[in-house]
Amino acid sequence: MPRVFEHFGVIVVVGQGVDLLRAAALPRALRLTGDEPLQLDDPTAGVTTRAREAWDGKSTSANPVIVGGHVLDGTGIGVAVVDSGADGTHPDLAPALAANKKWVCTTPGLVSTASNTCFGNYFLGQGFFGTPWTGCTNDLWLDLPNTDSTSGHGTHTAGIVAGRGVASDGRFVGAAPGAMLYELGSGEGTSILFALEAFNWVDCNHATVSPPIRVVSNSWGSAGAWDPEDPINAAVTHLVSDDGLVLVFSVGNNGGDGSADQTNTQSKNPTPGVIGVASYNDEHKARRDGSLSTFSSRGLSSALDRNDWPDVSAPGDGIVSTLSKTGPVIAIGILPAYAPYYAAASGTSMSAPHVAGIAALLLQANPALTPADVEDVLEDTALPFTTPGGYLADAGNPTSGVSFGAGHGLVDTMAALQDARVLGGTGLGSRLPQVSQNPHVYVGGLDLQVAQAAPPTVSVPWTVPQSVAVQLSERSLTSGDSSAWPLGTAMHARFRVSGAGSGLPTASVAVDGVNAYQMSAGFTFPGLGDYVIEPQVDFGSGYVSIDRSIVHAV
């Protein structure tokens, strides 16, 4: 049964090679394309991109941005995530998923052993062999609690877009924690055919679901030259030009040095509103003077058509996000203090969903923005960082230079929000609601800050003894907006300790200089291992983590 995607100009047929060649020779057939597999391109990031400043005034140096009486966190914006699926039972994703769908094979006997693609759906989906299957009538997308049955890739990327941070008390949160997700999961494999089905679902439903879909995040692709007649590229162009959606793609993990074109073909789409994202390394320190990740795909440095280069960069090295319980195949490290909910992973797959979430923030701030506006604003306000080859003129965006590896630079959420096309600098709130030094650990009055070699996924600034009473301390708490974030000796404060042992010791609060306070509490680390220390203050609506550090008990 032929599968017809009318809006994309694509027909899918299953048959013998000789029959396919005859079909390709028909006068109206532009090309014949096989169903090729697509490669999945495997908390400082929110600070590095300044996305967290938009909505989390309690744990950064800025009041949240208020637009129309609502905190700017992506509320009212739908983001479709085309990936391996998502574990909807995860505490961070359960409240974020408006839909969690999986493309399920109804006839396992008709699965290609080469591409792992199910073709049985196209024979039996409507029950009539040879009858064209068109339009949006498609009941083979099943709603399931957990659609990420294998890799965990989609669970991780979904958390980067809009994870709620429930399992970490707000520590690991997506770029747009108020946005709603529409997960379209391939489960066992992503191919051209699956991507077309996912895009067709978005094309059919983007305007009727609530909230409407405005952004599509894609952490996958295939290397190669730009081809406007490629089925996926044709579908992407339609979604952007005709449906008004922002399409975000990872550029790939093929590295390179500019001597050859290594970027994914899908990220090369020149349609304004298709955004290709490279990976930036902030060294897990929220550095804004970091570097391009070694694995991030570079474009050809001598190319005259700079559409083939990335558009912007976002953090992609060791990104902590939601972990699927079905298997951390993509994880480079599970965080013991937050097991089994989070893991770290690297790749441009982690960079693209940051930008998808930030695009949701811009669209909430100004719903009238077009996909072209979103791309242009992000490029114009990106922060250039040192990268080989520097930044050259870009015919597609003459107001900002572009690099063959980094695009226009590191995305800067707050700079984008202040652009005249978005908020124009209004409504961004006052600065400095509270600032604090790092938590300290004392034994017998001695500060135990000692530099240590860090484990693979965490930074350990202090080593402390186990089974010895210590004093936890947070110094120099100040407030730049006492009406919003009142501090005082009567406030309720505590430390959240998690790791090999856990606890919530209540803290005493005392004056620590002019208009500053300190909090302290006794604690004993019960065993060996890493511990996360989070000072928390109750401003009247529950405890909020205002800082974080990791210690190692020996």
N, C-alpha and C positions, 0 to 999 in steps of 0.2 A: 504494500500500500504506500504510494508516494506521500511524503510529508511536505506540505507546501507552506512556506513562510512568505505570504504575499507582500508584506511591508518591507521585507529584506531582499526580495528578488531571488529567493533561494528555494530549490526543490531538492528534497532528499529522497533517493531511491535505493533499493537494495536489489541486487541482481548479479548475473554472471558478467564477467569482464567484457565479453563480446557485445552484450546488450548495452552496457554502459558506454562503450565506445561509439555505438550507433547513436545513442542519445546525445552524446557530446557533439556529434556531427550535425545535429539539427540546426537550422538557420538561426533560431532565437537563443541557442545555448552559447553563452559567453565563454564558459570554461567548465572543466571537470576537476573537482577537488575531492581527494580522499578524506575520510574521517580521521584526521591525524590526532594523536594525543597532545594535550597541552600540559606544560610544566607548571606545577605549583611552585612559586618562587618563595621557597621558605625564608621605675616611675619617674625616671628623670626626663623621659621623652616629653611628657606634658608640660614640664617646665622649660625644656629646651625650645619647643615650638611656641611657648607662651599661650597654649590653649587653656591650660589650667587657670591662668589669670582671669579668663573670661567668666568663669562660673564658680571658682572656689576661693572666695576671699578669706576663708578661715585658715587656710594653710599655705597661702602665698603672700606676696607683698602688695596685693591690690584688692580693693573691694570688687565684688562681682559686677559684671556689666548688666545693667537692667534695661530691657527694651520692652515697652508696652506693659510695664509692671511685672515682667517675668525675667528671671535670671537667664542669661544667654548661655544655654547648655544644649541647644539642639532641639528643644521642645517644639513639637509641631512639624518636625521634618522626618520623613521616612528615608531610610538608607537600605537599599538592596545589597546584599553581600552574596556574590556568586563564588562559591568555594566548595569545600568538601562536606559542608554541613555544619551544624552547631549543636553542642550539648545544652539543650534547653533546660536541663535540670540543674545546671550550675547556678548558684545563688546570684551571681552577677548578671547572668543572661536571662534568667526566667522573667524578670520584670521588663526586660528590654526587647523581647521578641514579639512583634506583632504577628509574625507568621514564621513557621519553621518547617520547610517543605523539603522533601527528598524525591528525586526522580528514581522510581523503583521499577526494576525489571520484572515484568509479569510472566515472562517465559524464559527462565534461566537457560533452557536448551539452545536458545538462539542468541548466544553471546559470542562476540568475536574473541578468539584466543589471542589475537595480536594486539588489539586496542582495549580489550575488556569492555567493549561497548555493547549494550543490549539492543539488538535489532528486532527482537520479537514484538516489542511495543508497536512497531510500525506495520507489522503484519496483522496484529490482533487488537490493536487499540480501539478500533471502531467496529471490528467484526466483519469487515468486508474487504477481502483481498482485491487489490487493484483499484479501489475507490480512493480518490485523493482525500487526504486528511488535512483540512485547512482551518484557519481561524483560531479562536481561543478556547474552543471546547476541548478541554484536556483534563481528564480525571486521573492521570497517571502521576501527578504531583501529590504525594501523600503528606498529610500533616502528622508529624511524629514528635514526641518529646525530645528525642535525641536523634538527629539526622547525621551526626558525625561518627560514622561507624568504624572508621579506620585510623586515619592519620592524626586527628586533632588539629589539623591546619586551620580549618574554618572556625573552630571554637576560639582559637588564639586570635585570629584576625577580627572576629566579631567583637571580642573584648576590647581590642584596640580602638575600634570605632566608638562603641557606646557601652562598654562594661560599666556596671553601677558601683563596683567596689564594695559590695555588701560583705564579702567574705574576708576583707582586709581592713574593715573600719574606714573605708575611704582612701586607702593608700594607693591601690592599683585601680585606676579609673580610666575609662576611655576618653577620647578627645571630646566627645559630645555625649555626656552621660544622660541627657534628656531626650536624645533622638530615639526613634523606634526602628528596629531592624526587621528586614524581610530576608530570611536566610533561604537561599536556593542551593541545596546540596546535591552534589553528584555522588557522594558516598565513596564508591570504590574507584572512581577515576573521572578525570575531566577530559573531554574531547571537544572537537568542533561541534559535533552534533548536540552534546549536552549544553554547551555554551549557547547555541542557537535556541534550544528549548528554554533555557533560563531567560535569555533576552526576550524571547517571545512572551513569556509570562509577564515580564516587566512591561513590555509594550502594551499588553492587553489590560493590565491591572493598575498601572502606576497612578492614574488619575482617580480611580474609584475606591482604592483602599484608604483607610484612615489610620494615621496621617498619610497624605499622598507621598509617593516616592519622588524625591528630587535628586538623589545621588545614587550611583551604582559603584560599588567597590569591587575591584578585580585584582586579586593577588596571584595572577597566573599569566601565561602567554607562551609564545613560541618565537624563537629567533628567526630573523629573515628580513628581507627588504619590504618596504611599504608597497602594498598592492591593494588598490581601491576595490578590486573585484573579488578579493578574498571574502568568503561568506561572513566571517565574523566582523571584518572591517566594514562591510556593507551594513550589517546590523547595527554596529556602533554608531555609524554616521546617521542612521535613521533615528536612533534613540536620542541623539543630541540635537540634530537639526529639526526633526519633526515633533519629538515628544518633549523637548526642552529639558533634558536631564544632563547632569554633570557625570561624566564617565571617568573614573580614576583607575589607572593601570600601574602595576609595578613594571619597571624597565628590565628586570631580569638579574640573575646572579652570575653572569658570565665574566665579570671583571674586565680586564683589558687595560690597554695603555693609550688608546686612541689610534693605534695603527690599523685597527679593523673595526667594523661596525658590529657591536655585540648586543645592542638593545632589542627588546621584543618588538615584533612588527605591530602589535596592537597599540603600543604606546606611541607609535610614530604617526598615528592618525592626525592629519593637519587640521581637522575640523575644530574650530575654537570651542573649548569646553571639554575636550579630551585631554586629560592631564597625565603625563608620564612621570613617575616618581622614582628618584634615585635614593640610595641609602646614605645617611649621614651618621658618623660616629661621634657621639658626645662623650665617650669614655666613661659613661655611667656617672658623670659628674655635672650634668646639665650645662656642659660647656657650649658656648656659642662661637667658639673659635676652634672647633674640632676639625675633622677632615672627612673626606669621602671614604666610605667603607671600601676595603680592598676588593670585596666580591661584587660590588655594584657595577652593573654593565655600563660600559662607556660607549659613546658613539664614535664614529670616524672623525678624528680631529680635523682632517682636511676637507670634510664634506662641505659643499656649498649650500646644500639644502639642510638647514639646521633644525628642521622639523624632526629629523632623525635623532636628535639629541634629547636627553631628559628635559623636562620642563622645570621641575623644582626638586628639592631634596627634603627628606624628613628622616628622623631617627630610625635605624634598622638594625643596630648592633645590640645583641643581648637584651631584647625588649621583653619585659615581664608582662604577661597577660594571662587570660583565663586558660585553664588546663582541662581538657576533656578527660572524663574518667575511662574512656574506651581505649586509651593508649597514647602516651606522649611521644609519638614517633618523631615529631618535628622539634621536640624540645632539646636544648643543649644543657639544661639543668633545671631540676625541680627545687624550689626553695623550701628547705626543711621547715622554716618557721611558718610557712603558709600552705604546707601540704594538706590535702591533695588538690588545692584549688588553683595554684599558679605555677607557671614555669617560664623560663627565659628561652627565647628563640631569636635567630638572626636571619635577615634576608630582606630584599626589597618587598617581600610579602608583608613585612611588618611596617614598612615605610608608607605604602599606599593607603592602608586604612587610617593612618594618622591624618592624611590629607583629606580623605573622604569625610572624616568627622569634622575637620576644620571647615570644609565646604558647607557642611550642615549648619555650623555656627553662623557663617556669613549669610546663608539663606534665611535663617531665622531672623537675623538682624535686619535684613532687607529682602523680603520675599520677591521683590520685583527684579532682582538680579537675574540675568540670563546666564547660561553656561559659559558663554564667552566672557562675560563680566567677571565671573568667579575665577576663571583661569587668569585673566589679565590682572586682576587685583592681587592674586597670590604671587604672580611673577614680579609685578612692579614693586611689591613690598617685601620680597624675599631678601634675606640677609646674605650678601656674598661672603664666602669664606675662602681661604687660600686653597687653591686646587691647581694642578698642573695645566698649563695652557691658558690660564686666566679666563677672562670673560670678554667675548667678542660681540660685535653688533649682530642683532637678531632682526631679520626682515619681518618676521611675524609679530614682533613686539619691539619696535624701535626705541621705546623708553627705558629698556633695561637690557644689559648685556647678558649673554648666555655662555655656559661652559659645556664642553662635550661630555663631561662626566657629571657635573653637579647641577646642570640646568641653570636657572637664574639665581640659585642659592637656597639657603635654609628657609623654610616657610616661617613666617612670623605672624602669629594670629592677631596679636594686639595691633600691630602696624596695619594689618589688612582691615581690621574693624574700624580703624581711624581714617581709612581712605575715604575721600569725598564721595565715592560711589556707594559706600556702605553706611557708616554712621557719621562720617565727617568729623570725628573727634568729639561728638556729643555723647552724653550718657555713659561715659566710661568710669565714673566713680572716682573717689579719692584714693590716694595711695597709702600704703603702710598701715593696715589695720592692726597687725602685730608682727613683731620680729623677735627671733630668739636665737641664741647660740645653740650649738649642738648639745645634746644631753651629755652629762659628765657622770663618771662613776668614781667614787672616792672610797678608800679603805684607810682608816686611821688618819683621815685628813689629807691623804696624798691622792692627787689626781692620777688615775691609771691610764691616761692616754699614751699609748705606745704604738708606733707604726708597725704593722705586721703584714706579711704576705697574704693576699686575699685569696679565698677559694675562687673557683671559676666564675661564679655568678653573683657574688656579693662582695661588698667592700667592708672590711672589718677594721675599724679605726682603733679599737681598744681590746686588750686582753685582760681578763679578770680571773681571780681565783674562784673555784667552785666551793660550795659548802662553807663560805665565809661571809659574815654579815657585811654588806656594803651600803653606801649611801648613794642613791640615784638623785641627780640634781639637774635642773634646767635653769639656766641663768639668763638675766637680762630680757625678761618678757616686757615688751612695750606695746602701746596701742596708739595708732595714728588716728583712730576714730572711736573715741571712748563711748559715744552714744550707741554705736553698732556693736563694738566688741569691748565691753567694760572689763577692766582688770582691777583686782583689789585683793587685799588680804583675806576677805571673806568668801572669795570665789571657791567653787568646788573644783578640785584638781586631783589627778591621779596619774600613774604611769601604767601603760599596758605593756606587759612583758610576755613575749611568746617565743617558743622554741622548744628546747629539750625539756623545759619546765615553764609553766605560765603563771601569771598572777596579775592582780589589779591593785597594787598597794596604794592606799590613799595618801595624798601628798599634803604637806603643810605649806602654806604660802607666806612669804615674808617680803618686806621691802628690800630692793636691791638697787640702790641708787635713786636718782631723781626720776620720778614717774616710771620706774621699772620695778619688776618683781622677780622673785625666784621661787621655785617649788622644789621640794625635796621629800624623799621617802626612803625608808629602809627596805632592803630586800636581800635574799640569799639565793644565789644561783644554784639549783639543786644538783646539776650534773654537767658533764662535758658537752660542748657543742656551741653552736651559734644561737644567739638570742637577739630578737628585735625589741628595742626599747622605744616606746612612743609616749611622750608626755601628752596628756589630754586635759582639756579644760571644758567645763560645762558653761556655756554662755546663756543657758536658759532653755535650750531645746535638745539637750543631750550632749554627751561627751564628744569632743572633736579633737582629732589628732593634730597637733600643731608642729610636730617635728618628728624625726625618726633617726635612729642610729642602730648599728649592729655591733655587738660585742661577742668576744669568743671566750668561753669559760674553759680553763685548763685545770 
